[in-house]
């Protein structure tokens, strides 16, 4: 019979393995905005500071959730993944642009 500590450790390992991809799929608004506002100097965010950017981003997510619009929510998630994953130069050139999505 396995020890409770070993079983608990195995269960935690399985949960981390299963849940990690889920949390990695949708970058936080804080992370996206940190990149857009603070790291990518060439990306135009004339009206946004870090806090404003996060507020707009979170509001946009909440709106899509309120509408139960899974396609817009998925597109917004893809946009955030793109921003986090792309180089600043590619973002400046429009690599993450989606004409059907209003990106705060």
N, C-alpha and C positions, 0 to 999 in steps of 0.2 A: 504494500500500500504506500503510495507516494506521500511524502510529508506535506502538511498544509502550506508550509512556506514555499516549497518547490511548486506546488500546484498553483498557488497565488501568483508566483513569479511567472509561471507559464501563461496564466490567464492574462496578466498585465501585458506580457509580450505579444500575445495574440491581439489584444485590443489595440495596442499601439500600432501594430502592423496593419490592422484593418482600418483604423480611424485616421491614421496619418495621411493617406492619400486624399481622404475627404477634406481635411482641413487645408491641405496643400493646394487643392483645386481652386479655391476662391480666396485670393489675397485680400487682406484687410484694406479698407479705405485708407487707413493710416499709412500703410506701406506704399500703396499706389500714390497717394498724395505726397509722401516724402520724396518719392522719385520724381514726380512731375514738377513739384515746386522747388525742391532743394537740390536735387542732383542733376537734373537736365536743364541747364541754363538757357538753352536755345528753344525750349518748348515754351510757347507763349501762354502764360497764365496771368495776364495783366491785372485781373480783378481779384485773384485768389491768393491768399496766404495759406499756410498749412491748415489752420483751423477751419477757415472757410471752405477749403477744398474738401476736407473730411466731412463737414456738415452737408455739403451738396451731394457728395458721394453716398453717404448714409441715407439721406433723404430719397435719393434716386432708387437705391436698393429697396427701401421701405415701400415706396410707391409701387414698384413692380411686384413686390410681395402682396401688397394690398389688392392690386388688380388681379392677382393670381395668374399673372402672365408669365408662364414658364419659359416661353421663347425669349422674351425681352430679358428676363432674369438670367437665362443661359448666355445670351449675347453680351450682357453686361459683365458677367463673370469672365467670358472670353476676352473682353476688352481689358479687364483688370489683369488677367494673366499675361496678355500681350504687353501691357505697359511694364509690368514687373520683369518680364522675360527678355524684352528687346533692349538693344542699345539705344542710348539717347538720340543718336543721329538717325536711326531708323524711325523712331517715334516722331522726330521733327519732320521727316519726309512723308509721314502719314501711314506708317506700317500698321498702326492700330486703329486707323480711322474706319468707321462704319457709318455710312450715310443714314441708315435706319435707326441709329442709336444716338440719343442726345447724351453726349458725354460732358457732364457738368463742366 
